[in-house]
């Protein structure tokens, strides 16, 4: 067996492999070719090339599709394929694309023969429209697929004077592409009629394209697949766990999982944006640094343009790339899509890319008081009980973490205390400003609340009406069945 397949196959056959399969709701597919793609410069040209050469079917799904230079280049490629008979299906999210692409943009695609659907637009009967399709997916002819964090917008290319956004994607060929098409079919059916059953291909019928093992994680509201998987990885990582995230607002239990890993000697790092495209979120993200750093997790802020990637690499052989952020919205309420790759060579490439990113990042370093808390949390203080080998491992982990902390405090880095003070001040200022605004203009709060309550009430009444109609239809069916049985008893059929 090929060395690159053997570790993944061994993992899949054990208890941990079964845990991965149950948590993720998907099988590990062997025999794939997976390429790591950095930024729009490596992703977009390949996407367009595959679209322009598709012969049978294209599935295109994205949270944001903008009517700008980038969006129009993709629209032209999709329209051209549809005009020559290729089945082109486009699914975009209403909230993500609203204001970025007006109805005439989609009308042009439809006139060209593209089947376009919008995901979860506001409806009177569905007030929970905050559930979004945050996936970024392309497949062509059931042979090639792309999964990433990139949306279709000029921002990712740095046009109009800005820098390109930092993001990560994957190119995939092999049996795993069948799982990508199945994931698309699930969200496509949420927006209309399902795909024909004969279009979905059995992964076993797809010939191997390489030696990489991969699985698809299809996140959806209320399922928590990626959340449980992220916690499992934090619990099983042995040496390194390096995370990149665009909008990290982790739950307490996930912070605890990362903290336990750091205390056990795992090198846990988190790379986040230094500036965000959602400015109001940045103080909230920074306010969460202290519990991470005090427990030995190293936090870095990206110094370039917006960092939009969502990746993880553990022990140099387990990697995740996709659309899921480390926050409750992604874990619990959105439709998300990630690919997990279990391969040492790919993991090495992920780690190399991570170290390259850190060259353009600044570490958030603790002050003296935080370093004391860090030393205590990592078990470097004295203990009254007898030392064990595990204690010695934690002592070494604490010593290494403290050496990194002291080194960065001397040679550079951004003060945690200063960063936290600014964030807390900003949150306090915004709270006071909001309180003043509500005091002067109370209708700003009351009116949206009243509208939401009215919307919610009408939605519930309409739902109840639909249920009553369903009950009446069921009763009519039962009555017809009774009448037919009575007629058959009264007038039996001739033998």
Helices and strands as residue ranges (DSSP letters): H 3-13, H 15-24, E 29-38, H 39-52, E 57-62, H 69-83, E 87-93, H 94-97, H 103-111, E 115-119, E 136-140, E 144-148, G 154-157, E 168-173, H 176-190, G 197-199, G 203-205, E 212-219, H 225-236, E 240-244, H 252-263, E 267-273, H 279-287, H 289-293, E 298-302, E 311-314, E 318-322, H 328-328, I 329-333, E 336-342, H 344-358, E 361-365, H 368-377, H 389-411, E 414-415, H 416-440, H 443-490
